[in-house]
Amino acid sequence: MEKTSQLSQLSKRIVEFEKKHHLNDTDFALLSRLSVEKVHALKAMYALPDEEEMQMLEEAFASKD
């Protein structure tokens, strides 16, 4: 999958998750154990998560579903 497409899908997934659970970026950062700056970069599609960060994101997504 193309990097831009991966970033776009991840960005949308984070935004939708935050809306569904009434979280702001700080709350999501605490839940995912990522920095707020990293959450902003992912949402703005400036950065891709590494393997460890992706695992942390998946755990965060699974924790509220």
Contacts in CASP RR format, 6 or more apart in sequence:
PFRMAT RR
TARGET T0000
AUTHOR 0000-0000-0000
METHOD contacts of the structure
MODEL  1
MEKTSQLSQLSKRIVEFEKKHHLNDTDFALLSRLSVEKVHALKAMYALPD
EEEMQMLEEAFASKD
3 48 0 8 1.000
4 45 0 8 1.000
6 48 0 8 1.000
7 42 0 8 1.000
7 45 0 8 1.000
7 48 0 8 1.000
8 45 0 8 1.000
10 42 0 8 1.000
10 48 0 8 1.000
10 49 0 8 1.000
10 57 0 8 1.000
11 42 0 8 1.000
11 43 0 8 1.000
11 44 0 8 1.000
11 45 0 8 1.000
13 61 0 8 1.000
14 28 0 8 1.000
14 39 0 8 1.000
14 42 0 8 1.000
14 43 0 8 1.000
14 57 0 8 1.000
15 43 0 8 1.000
17 23 0 8 1.000
17 28 0 8 1.000
17 60 0 8 1.000
17 61 0 8 1.000
17 64 0 8 1.000
18 24 0 8 1.000
18 25 0 8 1.000
18 27 0 8 1.000
18 28 0 8 1.000
20 64 0 8 1.000
21 64 0 8 1.000
23 31 0 8 1.000
25 36 0 8 1.000
25 39 0 8 1.000
25 40 0 8 1.000
25 43 0 8 1.000
26 36 0 8 1.000
28 39 0 8 1.000
28 60 0 8 1.000
29 35 0 8 1.000
29 36 0 8 1.000
29 38 0 8 1.000
29 39 0 8 1.000
31 60 0 8 1.000
31 63 0 8 1.000
31 64 0 8 1.000
32 39 0 8 1.000
32 56 0 8 1.000
32 57 0 8 1.000
32 59 0 8 1.000
32 60 0 8 1.000
33 56 0 8 1.000
33 60 0 8 1.000
34 42 0 8 1.000
34 49 0 8 1.000
34 53 0 8 1.000
34 56 0 8 1.000
34 57 0 8 1.000
38 47 0 8 1.000
38 49 0 8 1.000
38 53 0 8 1.000
41 47 0 8 1.000
42 48 0 8 1.000
42 49 0 8 1.000
49 56 0 8 1.000
49 57 0 8 1.000
END
